[in-house]
Amino acid sequence: MPDTYATLRSVLTSSFRVPDDVIHPDATLEQLGLESLALTELVLILHERFAVKISGEYAAPLRTVAEVAEHLDALRAAGPRTVAPS
């Protein structure tokens, strides 16, 4: 689902004010300045945007943008409102 990465980028720039030029597939959420409260908010926003529940392990500081996008794609492929194992 090719729009996942673009949507994730959009969320990071609009909701968390991460400069677009620092977002790349290998950037970790921590490198983008997202700490625990922001990560919790990111999970909620992604749940609303994609109608899936992202696993807490994929909203961790050391996860890359690409890993989060791939996890979202897997959840979306599995069907709406899929709950990933913790």
LODREN-208686 format. One record per residue (C-alpha): residue in one letter; x, y, z. Coordinates in Angstrom, 2 decimals. Layout:
(atom A (X Y Z))
...
//
This chain:
(atom M (0.00 0.00 0.00))
(atom P (2.16 2.76 -1.37))
(atom D (0.45 5.70 0.31))
(atom T (1.30 4.49 3.82))
(atom Y (4.78 6.01 3.90))
(atom A (3.50 9.31 2.46))
(atom T (0.69 9.44 5.01))
(atom L (3.10 8.68 7.85))
(atom R (5.38 11.48 6.62))
(atom S (2.41 13.82 6.52))
(atom V (1.44 12.93 10.10))
(atom L (4.99 13.51 11.29))
(atom T (5.23 16.92 9.62))
(atom S (1.76 18.20 10.42))
(atom S (1.09 16.78 13.88))
(atom F (4.62 16.76 15.28))
(atom R (6.25 19.54 13.26))
(atom V (9.08 17.32 12.12))
(atom P (10.86 19.06 9.21))
(atom D (10.17 17.21 5.98))
(atom D (13.85 17.17 5.00))
(atom V (14.87 15.09 8.05))
(atom I (12.28 12.36 7.47))
(atom H (13.72 9.41 5.58))
(atom P (13.10 5.65 5.75))
(atom D (16.07 4.95 8.03))
(atom A (15.36 7.75 10.51))
(atom T (14.31 6.49 13.92))
(atom L (11.38 8.00 15.75))
(atom E (13.84 9.11 18.41))
(atom Q (15.97 10.92 15.81))
(atom L (12.83 12.74 14.72))
(atom G (12.34 13.99 18.27))
(atom L (9.42 11.79 19.28))
(atom E (9.51 10.89 22.95))
(atom S (7.07 8.79 24.99))
(atom L (4.11 11.18 25.01))
(atom A (4.52 11.94 21.30))
(atom L (4.78 8.22 20.53))
(atom T (1.52 7.60 22.37))
(atom E (-0.12 10.37 20.37))
(atom L (1.35 8.94 17.16))
(atom V (-0.28 5.57 17.90))
(atom L (-3.66 7.25 18.37))
(atom I (-3.34 9.28 15.17))
(atom L (-2.29 6.24 13.15))
(atom H (-5.21 4.28 14.59))
(atom E (-7.58 6.99 13.38))
(atom R (-5.97 7.34 9.95))
(atom F (-5.57 3.65 9.13))
(atom A (-8.26 1.98 11.29))
(atom V (-5.70 -0.41 12.78))
(atom K (-4.08 -0.71 16.18))
(atom I (-0.33 -0.49 15.95))
(atom S (1.69 -2.65 18.31))
(atom G (3.52 -0.77 21.06))
(atom E (6.79 -2.33 19.96))
(atom Y (6.40 -0.52 16.62))
(atom A (5.88 2.84 18.30))
(atom A (9.23 2.63 20.06))
(atom P (11.96 5.27 19.85))
(atom L (14.40 3.04 17.96))
(atom R (11.96 1.99 15.22))
(atom T (12.56 3.52 11.82))
(atom V (9.99 5.30 9.71))
(atom A (10.22 2.45 7.20))
(atom E (9.57 -0.18 9.90))
(atom V (6.48 1.67 11.10))
(atom A (5.18 2.02 7.54))
(atom E (5.80 -1.68 6.82))
(atom H (4.01 -2.64 10.05))
(atom L (1.05 -0.47 9.08))
(atom D (0.96 -2.07 5.62))
(atom A (0.91 -5.55 7.21))
(atom L (-1.91 -4.57 9.55))
(atom R (-3.90 -3.01 6.73))
(atom A (-3.43 -6.10 4.57))
(atom A (-4.76 -8.25 7.41))
(atom G (-7.97 -6.24 7.52))
(atom P (-9.52 -3.34 9.39))
(atom R (-9.27 -3.05 13.14))
(atom T (-6.60 -5.73 13.41))
(atom V (-4.92 -5.86 16.78))
(atom A (-1.26 -6.76 16.59))
(atom P (0.19 -8.99 19.28))
(atom S (2.10 -7.11 21.96))
//
